[in-house]
Amino acid sequence: MSDGTADTCCRCCSSFILTSGLTALFLWLSLRTSTPKLFLQNISIPSLNRSHPIPPPANSSSSSGALLSFDLRLENPNKDKGVFYDAVKVSFYSLDGGNNKSIPLGNFTIPPFYQGHQKKATKSGSLNGTTGAAAILRRGNDSSSAPRSFRVDIATRVRYKIIFFKTKRHRIAVGADFQVNDQGTKVNSRDVRLKTTPFCWEIGVLVLSVLVF
């Protein structure tokens, strides 16, 4: 084999390797997805508002008043991928700092929806709650103006739309602790970023839900 032929083969091989590498990089960038960001934007618990207290509903079938209402902000950070959300389950808990217990207050389900590239969405909901949940919120409300601690957990599955096809479903489980003042709103006015929920916490919440309800 002449030196010229050998050089040609080397150039072809180098070109093939470079092209394959660039193609693989392009495919990886195209298929790589970023998980949506979720925030607790607003929270209102009327029964904790000491200035204008509103009695919480007696049971979950009550049509007037709400035990708790909230706004969530969901952000799709992907520049070229849409997001299909399955039903989004939102769960709230009261945290008893003294005994380190989490007491379920109720759940709300946001129907499935689609979110476009780099879009933001606000979803609102409310809990009518139960007699037990209302009693938990009333506890200590008249004797102390100290902030009350709560937790919100969100669970859903999403599919990403990449050009003309959808990916398989990816599970999202996030949550955060937050405090509510004697006005029935968040102590910190900034939105609360919801972060990945540890698996051990999910198991604990499941057990507590079964025991309480």
Backbone as JSON, one array per atom type, in Angstrom:
{
  "sequence": "MSDGTADTCCRCCSSFILTSGLTALFLWLSLRTSTPKLFLQNISIPSLNRSHPIPPPANSSSSSGALLSFDLRLENPNKDKGVFYDAVKVSFYSLDGGNNKSIPLGNFTIPPFYQGHQKKATKSGSLNGTTGAAAILRRGNDSSSAPRSFRVDIATRVRYKIIFFKTKRHRIAVGADFQVNDQGTKVNSRDVRLKTTPFCWEIGVLVLSVLVF",
  "N": [[0.86, -1.19, 0.0], [0.61, 2.17, -0.91], [2.06, 5.26, 0.33], [0.34, 7.4, -0.15], [-2.17, 6.21, -0.4], [-2.46, 5.18, 2.16], [-2.54, 7.56, 3.65], [-4.92, 8.6, 2.69], [-6.77, 6.71, 3.66], [-6.44, 7.09, 6.4], [-7.36, 9.71, 6.64], [-10.02, 9.34, 5.92], [-10.9, 7.63, 7.94], [-10.51, 9.28, 10.18], [-12.25, 11.34, 9.56], [-14.67, 9.96, 9.6], [-14.81, 9.15, 12.28], [-14.89, 11.66, 13.55], [-17.26, 12.72, 12.46], [-19.12, 10.84, 13.41], [-18.85, 11.24, 16.14], [-19.73, 13.92, 16.41], [-22.34, 13.61, 15.53], [-23.37, 11.89, 17.49], [-23.13, 13.58, 19.7], [-24.91, 15.62, 18.97], [-27.33, 14.18, 18.91], [-27.47, 13.46, 21.6], [-27.72, 15.95, 22.84], [-30.14, 16.68, 21.75], [-31.92, 14.8, 22.77], [-31.63, 14.98, 25.48], [-33.16, 15.9, 28.51], [-34.56, 18.38, 30.72], [-35.74, 18.46, 34.01], [-38.97, 19.67, 34.9], [-39.5, 22.7, 36.83], [-40.91, 23.31, 39.99], [-42.93, 25.37, 42.07], [-44.22, 26.57, 45.17], [-46.36, 29.07, 45.13], [-48.34, 30.79, 46.32], [-50.15, 30.65, 49.41], [-53.01, 30.17, 51.39], [-54.55, 30.07, 54.46], [-57.37, 30.37, 55.89], [-58.37, 29.95, 58.54], [-56.23, 30.41, 60.19], [-55.85, 33.07, 60.22], [-55.63, 35.54, 62.35], [-56.54, 38.1, 62.46], [-58.81, 38.35, 60.86], [-60.46, 35.91, 61.37], [-61.71, 33.0, 59.8], [-64.09, 30.56, 60.06], [-63.23, 27.17, 59.48], [-64.5, 24.73, 57.09], [-66.88, 22.24, 58.11], [-66.83, 19.65, 57.1], [-65.71, 17.57, 54.33], [-67.56, 17.86, 52.31], [-68.55, 20.34, 52.35], [-69.63, 23.35, 50.8], [-69.04, 26.01, 50.96], [-66.46, 28.28, 51.69], [-63.02, 27.45, 52.37], [-60.68, 25.14, 53.55], [-58.03, 25.43, 52.96], [-56.2, 27.15, 50.48], [-54.32, 27.45, 47.42], [-51.6, 28.4, 45.18], [-49.71, 27.18, 42.53], [-46.61, 27.32, 40.76], [-45.39, 26.28, 37.71], [-42.62, 25.49, 35.77], [-41.28, 25.02, 32.56], [-38.15, 24.3, 31.65], [-36.98, 23.54, 29.27], [-35.71, 24.23, 26.06], [-36.52, 23.31, 23.55], [-38.46, 21.37, 23.89], [-41.6, 20.12, 24.69], [-43.84, 19.53, 27.48], [-45.82, 16.95, 28.67], [-48.04, 16.61, 31.21], [-49.15, 14.16, 33.47], [-51.99, 13.57, 35.67], [-51.65, 15.73, 38.43], [-50.83, 15.26, 41.68], [-51.39, 16.92, 44.65], [-50.41, 17.28, 47.92], [-50.99, 18.19, 51.29], [-49.58, 18.78, 54.54], [-49.61, 19.04, 58.1], [-47.06, 20.0, 60.26], [-45.87, 18.83, 63.24], [-43.71, 20.15, 65.25], [-42.76, 19.52, 67.83], [-43.13, 16.77, 68.24], [-42.17, 15.81, 65.94], [-43.87, 14.96, 63.85], [-45.85, 14.24, 60.96], [-48.88, 15.29, 59.81], [-51.5, 14.42, 57.78], [-53.42, 16.72, 55.83], [-54.97, 16.88, 53.56], [-55.7, 16.24, 50.04], [-55.25, 17.4, 46.65], [-56.08, 17.26, 43.23], [-54.65, 18.11, 40.19], [-55.79, 18.31, 36.93], [-54.57, 16.51, 33.96], [-52.28, 18.17, 31.71], [-50.75, 20.16, 29.07], [-47.55, 21.64, 28.53], [-45.82, 24.14, 26.9], [-42.65, 24.86, 25.13], [-40.23, 26.22, 27.25], [-42.19, 27.49, 28.8], [-44.33, 28.94, 31.34], [-46.61, 28.08, 33.93], [-49.48, 28.63, 35.95], [-51.17, 27.02, 38.48], [-54.06, 26.57, 40.35], [-55.67, 25.64, 43.45], [-57.76, 24.13, 46.03], [-58.48, 22.96, 49.36], [-61.12, 21.38, 50.95], [-61.05, 19.84, 53.13], [-61.29, 17.94, 56.25], [-63.18, 17.21, 59.26], [-61.31, 16.49, 61.2], [-58.94, 17.55, 60.12], [-59.55, 20.28, 60.18], [-59.68, 20.69, 62.91], [-57.02, 20.27, 63.58], [-55.8, 22.5, 62.44], [-56.98, 24.54, 63.91], [-55.88, 24.15, 66.38], [-54.12, 25.63, 68.95], [-54.28, 28.09, 67.77], [-55.49, 30.32, 68.95], [-53.92, 30.98, 71.09], [-51.31, 31.6, 70.44], [-49.08, 33.49, 68.39], [-47.07, 32.52, 66.93], [-45.32, 31.29, 64.03], [-46.75, 28.65, 62.06], [-45.83, 25.36, 61.06], [-45.73, 23.65, 57.94], [-46.08, 21.24, 55.27], [-45.74, 20.58, 51.78], [-46.31, 18.22, 49.25], [-45.72, 16.98, 46.0], [-46.7, 14.88, 43.37], [-46.28, 13.38, 40.24], [-46.31, 12.27, 36.78], [-44.42, 12.73, 33.83], [-44.24, 13.26, 30.28], [-41.99, 13.94, 27.67], [-42.14, 15.97, 24.82], [-40.5, 15.58, 21.92], [-39.7, 16.93, 19.04], [-41.4, 15.06, 16.85], [-42.21, 12.98, 18.44], [-43.01, 11.31, 21.59], [-41.5, 10.89, 24.78], [-40.95, 8.14, 27.09], [-42.78, 7.81, 30.19], [-41.77, 9.84, 32.94], [-41.15, 9.89, 36.36], [-42.03, 12.35, 38.76], [-41.39, 13.57, 41.91], [-41.68, 15.83, 44.31], [-41.15, 18.18, 47.01], [-41.6, 20.39, 49.88], [-40.92, 22.06, 52.98], [-42.68, 24.62, 54.74], [-43.58, 27.75, 56.33], [-46.37, 29.29, 57.97], [-47.81, 32.39, 58.74], [-49.54, 34.44, 61.28], [-51.42, 35.61, 59.75], [-52.32, 33.83, 58.03], [-50.88, 33.3, 55.75], [-47.86, 32.63, 53.76], [-44.81, 32.84, 55.62], [-42.45, 33.69, 54.44], [-42.36, 35.75, 51.68], [-41.37, 35.05, 49.22], [-41.45, 32.73, 46.47], [-41.7, 29.24, 47.12], [-39.37, 26.84, 46.41], [-39.84, 23.61, 45.22], [-38.35, 20.59, 45.98], [-36.64, 17.48, 45.14], [-38.15, 14.66, 46.58], [-37.06, 12.7, 49.25], [-36.81, 9.12, 49.24], [-37.32, 7.76, 51.63], [-38.89, 9.56, 53.02], [-41.21, 9.55, 51.47], [-42.17, 6.95, 51.98], [-42.68, 7.16, 54.71], [-44.69, 9.12, 54.74], [-46.7, 7.76, 53.35], [-47.29, 5.68, 55.14], [-48.2, 7.17, 57.35], [-50.47, 8.34, 56.22], [-52.1, 6.11, 55.85], [-52.49, 5.32, 58.5], [-53.77, 7.54, 59.65], [-56.03, 8.03, 58.04]],
  "CA": [[0.0, 0.0, 0.0], [1.43, 3.39, -1.01], [1.86, 6.24, 1.39], [-0.82, 8.21, -0.5], [-3.38, 5.44, -0.06], [-2.52, 5.12, 3.63], [-2.99, 8.88, 4.13], [-6.34, 8.73, 2.35], [-7.52, 5.86, 4.6], [-6.39, 7.75, 7.71], [-8.26, 10.86, 6.61], [-11.4, 8.83, 5.9], [-11.2, 7.13, 9.29], [-10.61, 10.43, 11.08], [-13.48, 12.05, 9.22], [-15.79, 9.13, 10.07], [-14.85, 9.23, 13.75], [-15.33, 13.0, 13.91], [-18.69, 12.84, 12.11], [-19.89, 10.01, 14.34], [-18.84, 11.92, 17.44], [-20.61, 15.09, 16.35], [-23.72, 13.11, 15.43], [-23.74, 11.4, 18.82], [-23.3, 14.75, 20.56], [-26.14, 16.28, 18.56], [-28.44, 13.36, 19.37], [-27.54, 13.54, 23.06], [-28.27, 17.25, 23.18], [-31.54, 16.72, 21.32], [-32.74, 13.91, 23.6], [-31.45, 15.3, 26.9], [-34.28, 16.68, 29.03], [-34.44, 18.99, 32.04], [-36.96, 18.27, 34.78], [-39.69, 20.91, 35.2], [-39.32, 23.29, 38.16], [-42.19, 23.57, 40.63], [-42.85, 26.31, 43.19], [-45.42, 26.98, 45.89], [-46.36, 30.52, 44.93], [-49.16, 31.41, 47.36], [-50.9, 29.76, 50.28], [-53.94, 30.88, 52.26], [-55.26, 29.22, 55.42], [-58.21, 31.37, 56.57], [-58.59, 29.73, 59.97], [-55.06, 30.89, 60.93], [-55.82, 34.53, 60.16], [-56.14, 36.01, 63.64], [-57.17, 39.4, 62.28], [-60.15, 38.09, 60.34], [-60.6, 34.45, 61.33], [-62.85, 32.42, 59.08], [-64.22, 29.16, 60.5], [-63.05, 26.19, 58.41], [-65.67, 23.9, 56.86], [-67.03, 21.13, 59.05], [-66.5, 18.38, 56.46], [-65.22, 17.69, 52.97], [-68.64, 18.13, 51.36], [-68.97, 21.73, 52.49], [-69.49, 24.06, 49.54], [-68.63, 27.39, 51.18], [-65.22, 28.37, 52.43], [-62.01, 26.43, 52.07], [-59.71, 24.91, 54.62], [-56.72, 25.87, 52.47], [-56.13, 27.38, 49.04], [-52.91, 27.61, 47.03], [-51.2, 28.6, 43.78], [-48.44, 26.57, 42.16], [-46.0, 27.77, 39.5], [-44.65, 25.2, 37.06], [-41.8, 26.03, 34.69], [-40.61, 24.08, 31.65], [-36.88, 24.95, 31.28], [-36.47, 23.0, 28.0], [-35.84, 25.18, 24.96], [-37.15, 22.74, 22.35], [-39.23, 20.19, 24.28], [-42.81, 20.35, 25.46], [-44.04, 18.59, 28.58], [-47.16, 16.46, 28.94], [-48.19, 16.22, 32.6], [-50.28, 13.37, 33.94], [-52.63, 14.23, 36.81], [-50.68, 16.18, 39.43], [-51.39, 15.12, 43.04], [-50.83, 17.88, 45.6], [-50.76, 16.86, 49.29], [-50.55, 19.1, 52.34], [-49.43, 18.18, 55.85], [-49.24, 19.88, 59.23], [-45.88, 19.46, 60.92], [-45.8, 19.03, 64.69], [-42.28, 20.2, 65.53], [-42.41, 18.9, 69.09], [-43.09, 15.32, 68.12], [-41.62, 15.48, 64.62], [-44.88, 14.18, 63.15], [-46.48, 14.83, 59.79], [-50.29, 14.93, 59.86], [-52.13, 14.78, 56.5], [-54.57, 17.62, 55.84], [-55.81, 16.58, 52.41], [-55.09, 16.18, 48.71], [-55.93, 18.04, 45.52], [-55.54, 16.74, 41.97], [-54.69, 18.98, 39.02], [-55.97, 17.48, 35.73], [-53.45, 16.48, 33.01], [-52.19, 19.32, 30.82], [-49.53, 20.26, 28.26], [-46.81, 22.88, 28.71], [-44.93, 24.35, 25.76], [-41.22, 25.12, 25.33], [-39.87, 27.34, 28.14], [-43.41, 28.16, 29.26], [-44.68, 28.9, 32.75], [-48.03, 27.89, 34.16], [-49.93, 28.74, 37.33], [-52.3, 26.15, 38.77], [-54.63, 26.86, 41.67], [-56.53, 24.61, 44.01], [-58.15, 24.33, 47.42], [-58.89, 21.79, 50.12], [-62.2, 21.56, 51.9], [-60.56, 19.2, 54.34], [-62.16, 17.11, 57.07], [-63.33, 17.72, 60.62], [-60.04, 16.29, 61.88], [-57.96, 18.51, 59.6], [-59.92, 21.6, 60.68], [-59.29, 20.73, 64.33], [-55.56, 20.39, 63.62], [-55.45, 23.88, 62.13], [-57.44, 25.41, 64.99], [-55.11, 23.89, 67.58], [-53.12, 26.62, 69.31], [-54.41, 29.31, 66.99], [-55.91, 31.44, 69.78], [-52.98, 31.25, 72.17], [-49.96, 31.91, 69.99], [-48.94, 34.08, 67.06], [-45.88, 31.94, 66.32], [-45.59, 30.64, 62.74], [-47.05, 27.22, 62.03], [-45.05, 24.66, 60.03], [-46.49, 22.77, 57.07], [-45.34, 20.65, 54.16], [-46.48, 20.25, 50.56], [-45.67, 17.23, 48.39], [-46.34, 16.88, 44.68], [-46.31, 13.67, 42.64], [-46.87, 13.26, 38.91], [-45.44, 11.69, 35.75], [-44.4, 13.59, 32.65], [-43.63, 12.81, 29.03], [-41.43, 15.06, 26.93], [-42.39, 15.97, 23.38], [-39.29, 15.93, 21.18], [-40.07, 17.0, 17.61], [-42.67, 14.42, 16.53], [-42.5, 11.82, 19.27], [-43.03, 11.52, 23.03], [-40.67, 9.96, 25.54], [-41.67, 7.37, 28.1], [-43.14, 8.62, 31.37], [-40.77, 10.03, 33.98], [-41.81, 10.23, 37.61], [-41.58, 13.52, 39.49], [-41.87, 13.63, 43.3], [-40.99, 16.95, 44.94], [-41.85, 18.72, 48.15], [-40.87, 21.39, 50.68], [-41.53, 22.56, 54.21], [-42.86, 26.08, 54.74], [-44.25, 28.26, 57.52], [-47.5, 30.19, 57.76], [-47.9, 33.36, 59.83], [-50.87, 34.59, 61.89], [-52.33, 36.14, 58.74], [-52.75, 32.7, 57.21], [-50.11, 33.26, 54.5], [-46.47, 32.24, 53.96], [-43.94, 33.75, 56.34], [-41.56, 34.25, 53.42], [-43.17, 36.09, 50.51], [-40.79, 34.46, 48.02], [-41.96, 31.42, 46.1], [-40.97, 28.12, 47.73], [-38.95, 25.85, 45.41], [-40.08, 22.23, 45.64], [-37.2, 19.77, 45.61], [-36.85, 16.04, 45.08], [-38.54, 14.08, 47.85], [-36.34, 11.46, 49.57], [-37.66, 7.93, 49.21], [-37.72, 7.41, 52.98], [-39.98, 10.46, 53.37], [-42.41, 9.08, 50.79], [-42.66, 5.78, 52.7], [-43.22, 7.65, 55.96], [-45.95, 9.8, 54.45], [-47.67, 6.73, 53.0], [-47.68, 4.99, 56.39], [-49.01, 8.1, 58.15], [-51.76, 8.49, 55.56], [-52.9, 4.91, 56.12], [-52.84, 5.29, 59.93], [-54.69, 8.63, 59.98], [-57.28, 7.94, 57.31]],
  "C": [[0.89, 1.23, 0.0], [1.11, 4.32, 0.13], [0.62, 7.09, 1.13], [-2.11, 7.51, -0.13], [-3.57, 5.37, 1.45], [-3.02, 6.44, 4.2], [-4.48, 9.07, 3.87], [-7.2, 7.94, 3.33], [-7.56, 6.51, 5.99], [-7.34, 8.93, 7.75], [-9.72, 10.42, 6.64], [-11.82, 8.35, 7.29], [-11.39, 8.28, 10.27], [-11.9, 11.19, 10.85], [-14.7, 11.29, 9.73], [-15.95, 9.23, 11.58], [-15.37, 10.59, 14.2], [-16.82, 13.19, 13.64], [-19.56, 12.05, 13.06], [-19.97, 10.66, 15.71], [-19.76, 13.11, 17.48], [-22.07, 14.68, 16.27], [-24.22, 12.63, 16.78], [-23.99, 12.56, 19.79], [-24.6, 15.47, 20.25], [-27.36, 15.51, 19.06], [-28.61, 13.45, 20.88], [-28.14, 14.87, 23.51], [-29.75, 17.34, 22.84], [-32.44, 15.93, 22.26], [-32.64, 14.24, 25.09], [-32.57, 16.21, 27.36], [-33.94, 17.25, 30.41], [-35.78, 18.88, 32.76], [-37.66, 19.61, 35.04], [-39.43, 21.38, 36.63], [-40.69, 23.65, 38.72], [-41.99, 24.44, 41.87], [-44.22, 26.45, 43.85], [-45.43, 28.5, 45.88], [-47.11, 31.24, 46.05], [-49.86, 30.33, 48.17], [-51.8, 30.61, 51.16], [-54.67, 29.88, 53.14], [-56.11, 30.16, 56.28], [-58.34, 31.18, 58.07], [-57.4, 30.18, 60.81], [-54.95, 32.41, 60.93], [-56.47, 35.08, 61.42], [-56.82, 37.36, 63.53], [-58.62, 39.26, 61.82], [-60.35, 36.59, 60.24], [-61.86, 34.01, 60.63], [-62.96, 30.97, 59.5], [-64.04, 28.21, 59.33], [-64.3, 25.34, 58.24], [-65.69, 22.7, 57.79], [-66.66, 19.8, 58.42], [-66.15, 18.62, 55.0], [-66.29, 18.01, 51.95], [-69.13, 19.56, 51.45], [-68.69, 22.49, 51.21], [-69.02, 25.5, 49.73], [-67.37, 27.41, 52.04], [-64.28, 27.25, 52.07], [-61.07, 26.33, 53.25], [-58.38, 25.54, 54.24], [-56.82, 26.1, 50.97], [-54.69, 27.72, 48.67], [-52.78, 27.9, 45.54], [-49.84, 27.95, 43.59], [-47.93, 27.2, 40.87], [-45.15, 26.63, 38.96], [-43.91, 25.78, 35.86], [-41.19, 24.89, 33.88], [-39.33, 24.73, 31.16], [-36.34, 24.51, 29.92], [-36.75, 23.95, 26.84], [-36.62, 24.61, 23.77], [-37.95, 21.48, 22.66], [-40.45, 20.61, 25.08], [-42.94, 19.29, 26.54], [-45.52, 18.24, 28.71], [-47.21, 15.97, 30.39], [-49.36, 15.25, 32.75], [-50.94, 14.15, 35.07], [-51.59, 14.53, 37.88], [-51.35, 16.11, 40.81], [-50.64, 16.04, 43.99], [-51.32, 17.51, 46.99], [-50.18, 17.84, 50.3], [-50.56, 18.39, 53.69], [-49.13, 19.26, 56.88], [-48.09, 19.22, 59.95], [-45.9, 19.84, 62.4], [-44.35, 18.97, 65.09], [-41.88, 19.49, 66.8], [-42.26, 17.4, 69.0], [-42.56, 14.84, 66.77], [-42.57, 14.59, 63.83], [-45.42, 14.97, 61.96], [-47.92, 14.34, 59.73], [-50.96, 15.36, 58.57], [-53.33, 15.69, 56.69], [-55.51, 17.33, 54.68], [-55.03, 16.62, 51.12], [-55.92, 16.95, 47.7], [-55.28, 17.53, 44.25], [-55.75, 17.74, 40.83], [-54.81, 18.09, 37.78], [-54.76, 17.52, 34.8], [-53.46, 17.72, 32.1], [-50.86, 19.3, 30.08], [-48.9, 21.62, 28.49], [-45.78, 23.02, 27.6], [-43.5, 24.65, 26.15], [-41.01, 26.37, 26.18], [-41.09, 28.15, 28.59], [-43.57, 28.02, 30.77], [-46.19, 28.76, 32.89], [-48.32, 28.06, 35.64], [-51.18, 27.9, 37.5], [-52.76, 26.4, 40.2], [-55.52, 25.72, 42.14], [-56.88, 24.92, 45.46], [-58.55, 23.0, 48.04], [-60.06, 22.17, 51.0], [-61.88, 20.88, 53.22], [-61.61, 18.35, 55.04], [-62.27, 17.74, 58.45], [-62.02, 17.61, 61.39], [-59.0, 17.29, 61.44], [-58.26, 19.91, 60.11], [-59.52, 21.75, 62.14], [-57.78, 20.9, 64.47], [-55.14, 21.83, 63.38], [-55.87, 24.83, 63.25], [-56.58, 25.29, 66.23], [-54.06, 24.97, 67.81], [-53.26, 27.95, 68.59], [-54.75, 30.52, 67.86], [-54.87, 31.85, 70.81], [-51.6, 31.69, 71.71], [-49.97, 32.5, 68.59], [-47.71, 33.55, 66.35], [-46.23, 31.27, 65.0], [-45.89, 29.15, 62.9], [-46.31, 26.58, 60.86], [-45.92, 23.68, 59.26], [-45.55, 22.18, 56.01], [-46.28, 20.42, 52.99], [-45.65, 19.25, 49.76], [-46.45, 17.14, 47.09], [-45.79, 15.65, 43.97], [-47.03, 13.65, 41.3], [-45.91, 12.5, 38.01], [-45.55, 12.58, 34.52], [-43.8, 12.84, 31.46], [-43.15, 14.04, 28.28], [-41.72, 14.89, 25.45], [-41.14, 16.48, 22.67], [-39.59, 15.8, 19.7], [-41.42, 16.32, 17.41], [-42.99, 13.21, 17.42], [-42.44, 12.19, 20.76], [-42.15, 10.48, 23.71], [-41.56, 9.09, 26.44], [-41.95, 8.28, 29.29], [-41.99, 8.66, 32.38], [-41.47, 10.52, 35.25], [-41.18, 11.47, 38.24], [-42.21, 13.49, 40.88], [-41.05, 14.7, 44.01], [-41.81, 17.45, 46.12], [-41.0, 19.74, 48.89], [-41.65, 21.7, 51.95], [-41.68, 24.08, 54.09], [-43.61, 26.47, 56.01], [-45.33, 29.27, 57.15], [-47.63, 31.1, 58.98], [-49.33, 33.48, 60.36], [-51.85, 35.33, 60.99], [-52.83, 35.04, 57.8], [-52.02, 32.6, 55.88], [-48.66, 32.86, 54.81], [-45.69, 33.29, 54.72], [-43.01, 34.46, 55.37], [-42.38, 34.51, 52.16], [-42.63, 35.48, 49.22], [-41.41, 33.09, 47.75], [-41.08, 30.33, 46.7], [-40.65, 27.09, 46.66], [-39.16, 24.45, 45.98], [-38.96, 21.36, 45.1], [-37.52, 18.29, 45.7], [-37.11, 15.47, 46.48], [-37.75, 12.81, 48.11], [-37.29, 10.29, 49.65], [-38.17, 7.58, 50.61], [-38.87, 8.29, 53.45], [-41.28, 9.98, 52.73], [-43.01, 7.88, 51.52], [-43.32, 6.22, 54.01], [-44.58, 8.31, 55.78], [-47.05, 8.79, 54.13], [-48.19, 6.02, 54.25], [-48.58, 5.88, 57.23], [-50.4, 8.27, 57.55], [-52.67, 7.31, 55.86], [-53.37, 4.91, 57.57], [-53.89, 6.33, 60.27], [-56.05, 8.45, 59.33], [-57.75, 6.5, 57.16]]
}
